[in-house]
Amino acid sequence: MMFRLLVILLALSMAFPRMVLASAGRSSFVFLRIGSGSRPASLAEAVTASGDDITSAFYNPALLGAFSGKGQAVFMYNSYFSDVSQNYLGLAFKDNDLTIGGYLSLGKVADFERRDDVPSTTPLGNFDENNFIGALIISYEINGVDVGIAFKYAYEKIDYSSANAVMIDGGVRTNLNHEVAIGAAVKNIGTRPKFENKSYPLPNEYRLGLSYQPAFFQKAVEFTADAVFYSDIDPKYNFGVEYRHEQYFVLRAGYGADYDSRGLSVGGGLFYRTFRFDYAFVAYKNNLGNAHRFTVVAGF
């Protein structure tokens, strides 16, 4: 019990300083904030303390081993706004208390208009933004506490300019009792990407989360809540609820507070043998369009 409390206090001590402080200037590599997985998306990304597939490790590496069985593979396609797409592939293997895995994420924003300093109604042409994330994740359970670390490499190319960075995520999760779990994570701590002759800070992220599974519902219902603090923008607050009907289907809904454009999200999944087919719909305002995520989760 003392070890659990020490780990939780350590995680909170890393997160709390950023609750009231914001670094000067805007961050680069904002694609690092585009999450993975249909389950997290439909729960408004309130998954720092809750996971049942390896996509949750994107938000908290301590959740890599949250799945049942010896291994899991995940593929996701994300139609994110207009002309924005993302593909994700994850794989993990579990051996008792140790889980090792990783993921690859490829993103693209298409058809930016190229212009010069002379105003004109006709663009000079079009170009794309392409980004890549590769991660190796290790999680381990120590005296009832899940501890995880992710080593990440990210690359972005915008027209003729490109930059890369290496970074680390760290996180913890533990059950406070049979109904409540708590989690914390620190993300995107690493080198500064350098475009041309100027470097920019990474979008650091600090997450605190709770999960509540009332015994009255025999753990068929789960409520989740996250507070997310950033190095360059205002804090966000996410809430989710999930209903699981044995091994047939699952329904989810979430809400993100204090976002300019994002709010309600819904989704669900169907089980077939060792597969789960998930979908999430995230509504956006301000003419941004809506996001659709399709995920296939395979256990083995």
Secondary structure as UniProt FT lines:
FT   HELIX           2..15
FT   HELIX           17..20
FT   HELIX           30..33
FT   HELIX           38..42
FT   TURN            43..45
FT   TURN            48..49
FT   HELIX           54..58
FT   HELIX           61..66
FT   STRAND          71..79
FT   TURN            82..83
FT   STRAND          84..95
FT   TURN            96..97
FT   STRAND          98..114
FT   STRAND          125..142
FT   TURN            143..144
FT   STRAND          145..158
FT   TURN            159..160
FT   STRAND          161..175
FT   STRAND          180..190
FT   STRAND          194..195
FT   TURN            196..197
FT   STRAND          198..199
FT   STRAND          205..212
FT   HELIX           215..217
FT   TURN            218..219
FT   STRAND          221..230
FT   STRAND          236..245
FT   TURN            246..248
FT   STRAND          249..257
FT   STRAND          262..272
FT   TURN            273..274
FT   STRAND          275..284
FT   TURN            286..287
FT   STRAND          291..299
//
